[in-house]
Amino acid sequence: MVGVETSLIAGAAIGLSIAVPFGPASMLCVQRTLGDGFYTGLATGLGVATVHLTYGTLASVSAARLQLTSEHALILPVVASLLLMFFSVRVLRSTVVLSTSAGDRTALRSAYCSAVGLGFLNPFTPVLFAAASPHLVSGERTSAIFIVIGVFAGSFMWWSILSGGVSFFRTRLTARVLNFSNKIAGLALGAMAVSMLARTCLAAM
């Protein structure tokens, strides 16, 4: 039992360390929580946590280093930046409507799936897991399973905290301030997309 608890805690620590650094996925989670409420932000976080679960499983089972090839290292950031730019344009064209509902199932499914797509396209995710892979490899199959479960739990816990925190402030903002904050978040997504694309172009030269 102690071994299981230790594996879960170790995995959760890895999941938190990978999820906490603020990046495109975090900004997307914040924007969606601001724009559509807690459940949409949480669905976004669940999508990213699913990607972390997948990478954690690959690293644990195959001891994969998850290094990007030079070809993929150029393609993924370009596609990810275009996807972020798409999100940014949608946000800037949208209007926030204050609501405390649980959200439409189709919208939640869309938020989850798009977050999964962005998570797999993010070139920094496999790099982070490559660095963490020595800690994900365990001699015992049971320990490895619980480490991976811990990775998912730690990652999802962070997204729950982030969505919950933003949602707490959201309910205390007027519609005008909320729309302004949402536009700022949209501009931040666009800035991240341009920055990622610029770094990729410089790396290709």
DOBA-969959 format. One record per residue: x, y, z of N, C-alpha, C in turn; residue number from 1. Coordinates in pm, whole numbers, m for minus. Example, Ala and Ser with C-alpha at 12.3 -4.5 7.8 and 13.67 -1.06 7.14 Angstrom:
BEGIN
{atom {1319,m569,780},{1230,m450,780},{1320,m330,780},1}
{atom {1285,m225,708},{1367,m106,714},{1290,3,787},2}
end
This chain:
BEGIN
{atom {82,m120,0},{0,0,0},{86,126,0},1}
{atom {195,119,79},{287,232,84},{348,257,m53},2}
{atom {379,145,m124},{437,158,m257},{341,224,m354},3}
{atom {213,190,m342},{110,249,m429},{98,398,m402},4}
{atom {93,435,m274},{81,576,m237},{203,655,m284},5}
{atom {321,595,m269},{443,662,m312},{443,683,m462},6}
{atom {398,581,m536},{393,592,m683},{293,699,m726},7}
{atom {177,704,m661},{76,805,m694},{127,945,m666},8}
{atom {192,963,m553},{245,1095,m516},{355,1137,m612},9}
{atom {443,1042,m647},{551,1072,m741},{494,1110,m878},10}
{atom {394,1034,m923},{331,1065,m1051},{260,1199,m1049},11}
{atom {191,1228,m938},{120,1356,m926},{218,1472,m929},12}
{atom {333,1456,m867},{435,1561,m868},{484,1587,m1011},13}
{atom {502,1479,m1088},{544,1494,m1227},{435,1565,m1308},14}
{atom {309,1520,m1288},{198,1582,m1359},{185,1730,m1330},15}
{atom {201,1767,m1204},{194,1909,m1166},{309,1988,m1227},16}
{atom {429,1931,m1223},{546,2003,m1275},{535,2028,m1425},17}
{atom {463,1940,m1496},{447,1956,m1640},{330,2048,m1673},18}
{atom {224,2044,m1591},{105,2123,m1619},{116,2268,m1574},19}
{atom {185,2292,m1463},{187,2427,m1404},{253,2534,m1490},20}
{atom {367,2507,m1559},{428,2614,m1640},{326,2677,m1735},21}
{atom {314,2810,m1729},{211,2880,m1805},{248,2883,m1952},22}
{atom {155,2838,m2036},{178,2835,m2180},{46,2846,m2255},23}
{atom {45,2808,m2382},{m78,2818,m2464},{m198,2745,m2405},24}
{atom {m175,2624,m2352},{m287,2547,m2295},{m345,2618,m2173},25}
{atom {m258,2673,m2090},{m304,2746,m1972},{m385,2869,m2012},26}
{atom {m335,2942,m2113},{m405,3062,m2158},{m539,3026,m2218},27}
{atom {m545,2914,m2290},{m671,2869,m2349},{m770,2831,m2240},28}
{atom {m722,2764,m2136},{m807,2726,m2024},{m863,2850,m1954},29}
{atom {m777,2949,m1932},{m820,3074,m1869},{m925,3144,m1954},30}
{atom {m897,3155,m2085},{m990,3226,m2174},{m1125,3158,m2178},31}
{atom {m1125,3025,m2187},{m1253,2954,m2197},{m1332,2960,m2066},32}
{atom {m1260,2963,m1956},{m1330,2979,m1828},{m1390,3118,m1819},33}
{atom {m1315,3219,m1862},{m1366,3356,m1863},{m1486,3370,m1957},34}
{atom {m1473,3311,m2076},{m1576,3329,m2177},{m1698,3242,m2158},35}
{atom {m1679,3116,m2116},{m1790,3021,m2114},{m1817,2956,m1979},36}
{atom {m1733,2984,m1880},{m1759,2932,m1748},{m1670,2816,m1706},37}
{atom {m1689,2773,m1583},{m1603,2673,m1519},{m1599,2541,m1595},38}
{atom {m1714,2489,m1636},{m1718,2356,m1696},{m1645,2350,m1831},39}
{atom {m1653,2458,m1908},{m1581,2461,m2036},{m1431,2468,m2012},40}
{atom {m1391,2548,m1912},{m1249,2552,m1877},{m1200,2419,m1826},41}
{atom {m1283,2352,m1746},{m1245,2221,m1692},{m1236,2116,m1803},42}
{atom {m1327,2122,m1901},{m1321,2030,m2015},{m1193,2050,m2094},43}
{atom {m1151,2176,m2105},{m1024,2207,m2172},{m907,2146,m2095},44}
{atom {m908,2165,m1963},{m803,2107,m1881},{m801,1956,m1885},45}
{atom {m919,1894,m1890},{m928,1749,m1899},{m865,1700,m2029},46}
{atom {m884,1776,m2137},{m823,1739,m2265},{m672,1740,m2256},47}
{atom {m615,1843,m2193},{m470,1851,m2179},{m419,1741,m2087},48}
{atom {m493,1714,m1979},{m453,1607,m1887},{m455,1471,m1957},49}
{atom {m547,1454,m2052},{m552,1329,m2131},{m424,1314,m2214},50}
{atom {m377,1424,m2270},{m251,1421,m2346},{m136,1385,m2254},51}
{atom {m134,1442,m2135},{m29,1410,m2039},{m35,1264,m1997},52}
{atom {m156,1210,m1984},{m172,1068,m1953},{m114,982,m2065},53}
{atom {m140,1022,m2189},{m90,945,m2304},{61,947,m2310},54}
{atom {120,1065,m2298},{267,1075,m2301},{329,1001,m2183},55}
{atom {266,1012,m2065},{317,941,m1949},{315,791,m1968},56}
{atom {209,741,m2031},{199,598,m2058},{307,553,m2156},57}
{atom {327,630,m2262},{429,596,m2361},{569,593,m2298},58}
{atom {596,696,m2216},{727,704,m2153},{747,590,m2053},59}
{atom {642,552,m1982},{654,447,m1881},{664,309,m1942},60}
{atom {582,283,m2044},{577,149,m2103},{699,120,m2190},61}
{atom {734,217,m2275},{842,192,m2371},{972,259,m2333},62}
{atom {971,332,m2221},{1089,409,m2180},{1132,504,m2289},63}
{atom {1033,551,m2367},{1062,639,m2480},{1114,773,m2430},64}
{atom {1210,828,m2503},{1265,957,m2467},{1180,1070,m2525},65}
{atom {1090,1034,m2619},{995,1129,m2676},{1063,1251,m2738},66}
{atom {1179,1229,m2795},{1248,1340,m2861},{1185,1365,m2998},67}
{atom {1176,1491,m3036},{1119,1526,m3165},{1225,1516,m3274},68}
{atom {1185,1464,m3391},{1275,1468,m3504},{1283,1612,m3554},69}
{atom {1384,1644,m3633},{1401,1780,m3681},{1282,1822,m3768},70}
{atom {1224,1724,m3841},{1110,1754,m3927},{987,1789,m3843},71}
{atom {958,1705,m3744},{842,1730,m3658},{862,1853,m3572},72}
{atom {989,1881,m3535},{1017,1997,m3451},{982,2127,m3522},73}
{atom {973,2124,m3655},{936,2243,m3732},{787,2244,m3765},74}
{atom {732,2126,m3796},{592,2119,m3839},{496,2145,m3723},75}
{atom {518,2080,m3609},{425,2090,m3496},{406,2234,m3448},76}
{atom {514,2312,m3427},{492,2450,m3381},{414,2534,m3481},77}
{atom {435,2510,m3611},{363,2587,m3713},{213,2557,m3705},78}
{atom {179,2428,m3699},{38,2390,m3691},{m24,2438,m3560},79}
{atom {50,2426,m3450},{1,2471,m3320},{m23,2621,m3320},80}
{atom {68,2697,m3380},{52,2843,m3382},{m68,2884,m3468},81}
{atom {m91,2812,m3577},{m208,2842,m3660},{m338,2810,m3586},82}
{atom {m336,2700,m3508},{m453,2665,m3429},{m479,2769,m3321},83}
{atom {m372,2815,m3256},{m386,2920,m3156},{m440,3049,m3217},84}
{atom {m392,3081,m3337},{m440,3201,m3406},{m589,3189,m3437},85}
{atom {m632,3069,m3475},{m774,3044,m3501},{m856,3068,m3375},86}
{atom {m808,3014,m3261},{m876,3036,m3135},{m882,3185,m3101},87}
{atom {m771,3254,m3125},{m764,3397,m3095},{m868,3476,m3173},88}
{atom {m879,3448,m3302},{m976,3519,m3386},{m1118,3492,m3338},89}
{atom {m1147,3366,m3303},{m1281,3332,m3254},{m1313,3407,m3125},90}
{atom {m1214,3415,m3036},{m1235,3484,m2909},{m1261,3632,m2932},91}
{atom {m1182,3695,m3018},{m1195,3839,m3042},{m1328,3873,m3109},92}
{atom {m1387,3777,m3179},{m1514,3801,m3246},{m1635,3763,m3160},93}
{atom {m1609,3705,m3045},{m1718,3656,m2961},{m1757,3758,m2854},94}
{atom {m1874,3738,m2796},{m1923,3820,m2686},{m1957,3729,m2569},95}
{atom {m1908,3763,m2452},{m1930,3681,m2334},{m2071,3705,m2281},96}
{atom {m2139,3596,m2249},{m2270,3603,m2187},{m2260,3538,m2050},97}
{atom {m2291,3614,m1946},{m2282,3561,m1811},{m2379,3446,m1793},98}
{atom {m2326,3333,m1746},{m2411,3215,m1728},{m2349,3126,m1621},99}
{atom {m2433,3060,m1546},{m2385,2966,m1443},{m2426,2823,m1477},100}
{atom {m2472,2801,m1601},{m2516,2667,m1642},{m2398,2574,m1659},101}
{atom {m2429,2444,m1665},{m2324,2344,m1678},{m2265,2340,m1818},102}
{atom {m2326,2410,m1913},{m2271,2412,m2048},{m2332,2307,m2138},103}
{atom {m2335,2335,m2267},{m2387,2242,m2364},{m2290,2127,m2384},104}
{atom {m2343,2006,m2397},{m2256,1888,m2411},{m2169,1897,m2537},105}
{atom {m2227,1948,m2645},{m2151,1961,m2768},{m2036,2058,m2750},106}
{atom {m2062,2170,m2681},{m1957,2269,m2656},{m1848,2211,m2567},107}
{atom {m1887,2134,m2465},{m1789,2073,m2376},{m1705,1970,m2451},108}
{atom {m1770,1892,m2538},{m1698,1794,m2618},{m1600,1863,m2712},109}
{atom {m1644,1974,m2772},{m1558,2049,m2862},{m1439,2108,m2787},110}
{atom {m1463,2161,m2666},{m1355,2216,m2585},{m1254,2108,m2549},111}
{atom {m1303,1990,m2515},{m1215,1878,m2480},{m1131,1835,m2599},112}
{atom {m1196,1812,m2713},{m1126,1761,m2831},{m1022,1861,m2883},113}
{atom {m1058,1989,m2886},{m963,2089,m2936},{m844,2102,m2842},114}
{atom {m867,2084,m2711},{m756,2088,m2615},{m664,1968,m2633},115}
{atom {m722,1853,m2664},{m640,1734,m2693},{m553,1760,m2816},116}
{atom {m614,1819,m2920},{m539,1850,m3041},{m425,1946,m3014},117}
{atom {m455,2052,m2939},{m350,2150,m2908},{m242,2087,m2822},118}
{atom {m281,2001,m2729},{m184,1936,m2642},{m85,1850,m2720},119}
{atom {m134,1774,m2817},{m46,1690,m2897},{40,1772,m2994},120}
{atom {m11,1888,m3035},{63,1974,m3127},{168,2059,m3056},121}
{atom {151,2076,m2926},{246,2158,m2850},{382,2089,m2846},122}
{atom {484,2148,m2908},{615,2082,m2915},{688,2075,m2782},123}
{atom {644,2155,m2685},{712,2156,m2556},{670,2039,m2467},124}
{atom {551,1983,m2492},{503,1873,m2408},{593,1750,m2414},125}
{atom {627,1699,m2534},{717,1582,m2535},{855,1613,m2480},126}
{atom {899,1737,m2493},{1029,1774,m2437},{1027,1763,m2285},127}
{atom {918,1811,m2223},{904,1803,m2079},{896,1658,m2032},128}
{atom {822,1575,m2109},{811,1434,m2071},{942,1359,m2094},129}
{atom {1019,1403,m2194},{1150,1341,m2218},{1241,1365,m2098},130}
{atom {1232,1486,m2042},{1313,1518,m1925},{1266,1439,m1802},131}
{atom {1137,1412,m1796},{1080,1342,m1679},{1080,1191,m1695},132}
{atom {1112,1140,m1814},{1098,997,m1841},{1179,906,m1748},133}
{atom {1297,946,m1701},{1366,856,m1606},{1286,831,m1479},134}
{atom {1204,928,m1439},{1123,913,m1319},{994,834,m1346},135}
{atom {959,821,m1474},{837,749,m1511},{861,600,m1529},136}
{atom {987,563,m1549},{1021,422,m1572},{1036,352,m1437},137}
{atom {961,244,m1421},{966,168,m1296},{987,21,m1326},138}
{atom {1059,m45,m1236},{1085,m187,m1257},{961,m272,m1240},139}
{atom {868,m228,m1158},{746,m304,m1134},{631,m248,m1217},140}
{atom {553,m338,m1276},{442,m297,m1361},{336,m220,m1281},141}
{atom {307,m270,m1160},{205,m205,m1077},{245,m63,m1041},142}
{atom {371,m44,m1003},{420,89,m969},{411,182,m1089},143}
{atom {447,131,m1207},{443,212,m1328},{300,258,m1358},144}
{atom {204,169,m1339},{64,203,m1365},{19,316,m1272},145}
{atom {54,305,m1144},{10,407,m1048},{86,539,m1066},146}
{atom {208,533,m1116},{281,657,m1146},{210,732,m1257},147}
{atom {168,658,m1362},{98,720,m1475},{m37,776,m1430},148}
{atom {m108,701,m1346},{m235,751,m1293},{m211,880,m1213},149}
{atom {m101,881,m1138},{m65,1000,m1061},{m36,1119,m1151},150}
{atom {28,1095,m1265},{56,1202,m1361},{m74,1267,m1406},151}
{atom {m171,1183,m1442},{m302,1235,m1485},{m370,1311,m1372},152}
{atom {m366,1254,m1251},{m432,1316,m1136},{m369,1451,m1103},153}
{atom {m235,1456,m1106},{m166,1582,m1076},{m195,1688,m1179},154}
{atom {m195,1648,m1307},{m224,1742,m1414},{m367,1793,m1405},155}
{atom {m462,1701,m1387},{m602,1741,m1381},{m631,1826,m1257},156}
{atom {m560,1797,m1148},{m578,1878,m1028},{m539,2024,m1054},157}
{atom {m431,2043,m1129},{m389,2180,m1161},{m494,2251,m1246},158}
{atom {m546,2182,m1347},{m646,2245,m1434},{m775,2275,m1358},159}
{atom {m808,2191,m1262},{m926,2215,m1178},{m905,2340,m1093},160}
{atom {m785,2354,m1036},{m754,2471,m954},{m756,2597,m1039},161}
{atom {m694,2589,m1159},{m688,2705,m1247},{m828,2747,m1291},162}
{atom {m907,2652,m1337},{m1044,2682,m1381},{m1129,2733,m1266},163}
{atom {m1115,2671,m1149},{m1191,2713,m1034},{m1156,2854,m988},164}
{atom {m1025,2885,m990},{m981,3018,m949},{m1032,3126,m1042},165}
{atom {m1019,3101,m1174},{m1066,3199,m1272},{m1218,3212,m1265},166}
{atom {m1287,3099,m1245},{m1433,3101,m1235},{m1479,3180,m1113},167}
{atom {m1404,3172,m1004},{m1437,3246,m882},{m1439,3396,m909},168}
{atom {m1336,3444,m980},{m1330,3587,m1012},{m1430,3623,m1121},169}
{atom {m1458,3527,m1209},{m1553,3553,m1318},{m1690,3592,m1265},170}
{atom {m1734,3523,m1162},{m1868,3548,m1107},{m1876,3684,m1037},171}
{atom {m1762,3748,m1015},{m1760,3877,m947},{m1731,3993,m1043},172}
{atom {m1730,3964,m1172},{m1704,4067,m1273},{m1834,4104,m1345},173}
{atom {m1843,4229,m1385},{m1957,4271,m1467},{m1936,4220,m1609},174}
{atom {m2043,4218,m1687},{m2035,4170,m1825},{m1934,4253,m1906},175}
{atom {m1931,4384,m1880},{m1840,4472,m1955},{m1694,4439,m1923},176}
{atom {m1663,4425,m1795},{m1526,4392,m1754},{m1489,4252,m1802},177}
{atom {m1584,4160,m1795},{m1560,4023,m1838},{m1529,4016,m1987},178}
{atom {m1603,4092,m2068},{m1576,4096,m2211},{m1439,4155,m2240},179}
{atom {m1403,4259,m2166},{m1271,4321,m2183},{m1161,4221,m2148},180}
{atom {m1178,4150,m2035},{m1079,4050,m1993},{m1068,3938,m2096},181}
{atom {m1182,3899,m2153},{m1183,3794,m2253},{m1108,3836,m2379},182}
{atom {m1123,3964,m2419},{m1052,4016,m2536},{m901,4016,m2511},183}
{atom {m863,4056,m2388},{m721,4054,m2353},{m665,3912,m2363},184}
{atom {m744,3815,m2315},{m702,3675,m2324},{m690,3631,m2469},185}
{atom {m782,3678,m2554},{m775,3646,m2697},{m651,3704,m2761},186}
{atom {m617,3829,m2726},{m496,3891,m2779},{m371,3817,m2731},187}
{atom {m375,3769,m2606},{m262,3693,m2552},{m243,3563,m2629},188}
{atom {m354,3496,m2664},{m345,3374,m2746},{m281,3405,m2881},189}
{atom {m325,3517,m2942},{m267,3558,m3070},{m119,3589,m3058},190}
{atom {m80,3655,m2950},{60,3688,m2928},{145,3561,m2912},191}
{atom {90,3462,m2840},{160,3335,m2824},{177,3265,m2958},192}
{atom {73,3273,m3042},{79,3210,m3175},{187,3275,m3260},193}
{atom {192,3408,m3261},{293,3481,m3339},{433,3451,m3286},194}
{atom {447,3448,m3152},{577,3421,m3092},{627,3280,m3127},195}
{atom {536,3181,m3119},{574,3043,m3153},{614,3031,m3299},196}
{atom {538,3098,m3386},{568,3093,m3529},{700,3161,m3559},197}
{atom {727,3273,m3492},{852,3347,m3514},{972,3265,m3469},198}
{atom {961,3199,m3353},{1072,3116,m3304},{1099,2999,m3398},199}
{atom {991,2944,m3453},{1007,2832,m3546},{1078,2878,m3674},200}
{atom {1039,2994,m3725},{1102,3048,m3846},{1250,3077,m3823},201}
{atom {1282,3133,m3706},{1422,3162,m3674},{1503,3033,m3661},202}
{atom {1440,2929,m3603},{1510,2802,m3587},{1535,2733,m3720},203}
{atom {1447,2761,m3818},{1460,2698,m3950},{1568,2764,m4035},204}
{atom {1606,2886,m3999},{1705,2958,m4080},{1847,2906,m4057},205}
end
